[in-house]
Amino acid sequence: MEIKRKGSRKIKKEVYLGLRRKVSVLGIGLLRNRSITGSDY
């Protein structure tokens, strides 16, 4: 049971970090687009 719990927690953490990385990359991309084009997003 303990090993299973740790495993699920690790997977959740990896998924969470992956989502955070994606969000940050998207955010940076949007900011770059906004600064380059100067249009209102």
Backbone as ProteinMPNN parsed JSONL, in Angstrom:
{"seq_chain_A": "MEIKRKGSRKIKKEVYLGLRRKVSVLGIGLLRNRSITGSDY", "coords_chain_A": {"N_chain_A": [[0.84, -1.214, 0.0], [1.92, 1.259, 0.836], [3.982, 1.686, -1.042], [2.471, 1.861, -3.367], [0.988, 4.178, -2.859], [3.024, 6.14, -2.725], [3.922, 5.93, -5.353], [1.684, 6.813, -6.878], [1.559, 9.42, -5.972], [3.965, 10.413, -6.921], [3.536, 10.245, -9.693], [1.381, 12.014, -9.95], [2.674, 14.369, -9.186], [4.552, 14.623, -11.248], [2.855, 14.961, -13.463], [1.615, 17.332, -12.709], [3.811, 19.086, -12.666], [4.483, 18.962, -15.364], [2.198, 20.113, -16.524], [2.386, 22.679, -15.442], [4.76, 23.526, -16.645], [3.981, 23.541, -19.339], [1.973, 25.516, -19.255], [3.478, 27.749, -18.474], [5.194, 27.975, -20.662], [3.33, 28.481, -22.698], [2.299, 30.894, -21.756], [4.589, 32.554, -21.882], [4.972, 32.507, -24.643], [2.625, 33.801, -25.509], [3.031, 36.324, -24.381], [5.327, 37.12, -25.763], [4.334, 37.163, -28.4], [2.462, 39.211, -28.101], [4.111, 41.398, -27.517], [5.616, 41.539, -29.849], [3.768, 41.791, -32.029], [2.06, 43.753, -31.052], [-0.638, 43.852, -30.845], [-3.932, 43.66, -29.297], [-4.432, 41.069, -27.167]], "CA_chain_A": [[0.0, 0.0, 0.0], [2.783, 2.454, 0.925], [4.672, 1.877, -2.329], [1.456, 2.309, -4.328], [0.669, 5.574, -2.545], [4.157, 6.961, -3.166], [3.94, 5.922, -6.816], [0.62, 7.681, -7.4], [1.926, 10.792, -5.642], [5.03, 10.8, -7.849], [2.915, 10.452, -11.008], [0.617, 13.268, -9.862], [3.638, 15.474, -9.153], [5.115, 14.758, -12.602], [1.795, 15.526, -14.315], [1.434, 18.725, -12.272], [4.972, 19.849, -13.152], [4.354, 19.042, -16.816], [1.166, 21.109, -16.83], [2.93, 24.003, -15.1], [5.736, 23.876, -17.679], [3.204, 23.878, -20.548], [1.298, 26.803, -19.028], [4.483, 28.811, -18.487], [5.661, 28.124, -22.05], [2.251, 29.155, -23.436], [2.245, 32.28, -21.277], [5.729, 33.282, -22.451], [4.688, 32.652, -26.07], [1.606, 34.846, -25.677], [3.651, 37.62, -24.056], [6.221, 37.449, -26.881], [3.472, 37.541, -29.523], [1.855, 40.499, -27.795], [5.128, 42.448, -27.625], [6.082, 41.636, -31.242], [2.7, 42.29, -32.905], [1.507, 44.962, -30.466], [-2.105, 43.821, -30.9], [-4.541, 43.357, -28.008], [-4.88, 39.68, -27.045]], "C_chain_A": [[0.876, 1.265, 0.0], [3.451, 2.743, -0.416], [3.687, 2.42, -3.36], [1.148, 3.796, -4.12], [1.784, 6.5, -3.038], [4.183, 7.063, -4.687], [2.908, 6.879, -7.392], [0.972, 9.139, -7.133], [2.994, 11.289, -6.617], [4.441, 11.107, -9.227], [2.156, 11.772, -11.011], [1.561, 14.46, -9.91], [4.205, 15.707, -10.551], [4.099, 15.401, -13.537], [1.624, 17.007, -14.0], [2.572, 19.591, -12.795], [4.895, 20.017, -14.667], [3.339, 20.1, -17.222], [1.688, 22.514, -16.56], [3.907, 24.461, -16.172], [5.009, 24.308, -18.95], [2.578, 25.259, -20.406], [2.308, 27.935, -19.111], [4.979, 29.054, -19.908], [4.612, 28.859, -22.87], [2.183, 30.622, -23.048], [3.371, 33.108, -21.878], [5.487, 33.517, -23.938], [3.681, 33.764, -26.324], [2.201, 36.223, -25.417], [4.553, 38.066, -25.21], [5.402, 37.91, -28.079], [2.909, 38.941, -29.313], [2.882, 41.621, -27.991], [5.563, 42.632, -29.078], [5.003, 42.292, -32.113], [2.108, 43.593, -32.375], [-0.009, 44.992, -30.532], [-2.658, 43.415, -29.538], [-5.064, 41.929, -28.002], [-5.793, 39.564, -25.84]], "O_chain_A": [[0.61, 2.215, -0.736], [3.485, 3.885, -0.873], [4.017, 3.322, -4.13], [1.061, 4.566, -5.076], [1.521, 7.513, -3.686], [4.432, 8.132, -5.244], [3.215, 7.665, -8.289], [0.713, 10.002, -7.971], [2.944, 12.428, -7.082], [4.799, 12.103, -9.854], [2.269, 12.558, -11.952], [1.286, 15.448, -10.591], [4.327, 16.85, -10.992], [4.445, 16.289, -14.317], [1.503, 17.834, -14.903], [2.344, 20.689, -13.303], [5.205, 21.086, -15.194], [3.576, 20.885, -18.141], [1.462, 23.43, -17.35], [3.901, 25.626, -16.571], [5.368, 25.311, -19.567], [2.644, 26.075, -21.326], [2.045, 28.962, -19.737], [5.165, 30.201, -20.317], [4.944, 29.754, -23.647], [2.028, 31.492, -23.906], [3.146, 34.23, -22.331], [5.765, 34.604, -24.444], [3.854, 34.572, -27.237], [1.916, 37.176, -26.141], [4.55, 39.237, -25.592], [5.723, 38.919, -28.706], [2.885, 39.755, -30.236], [2.565, 42.666, -28.559], [5.848, 43.753, -29.5], [5.288, 43.236, -32.849], [1.696, 44.448, -33.159], [-0.615, 46.039, -30.302], [-1.921, 42.88, -28.71], [-6.007, 41.599, -28.722], [-6.29, 38.477, -25.545]]}, "name": "protein", "num_of_chains": 1, "seq": "MEIKRKGSRKIKKEVYLGLRRKVSVLGIGLLRNRSITGSDY"}
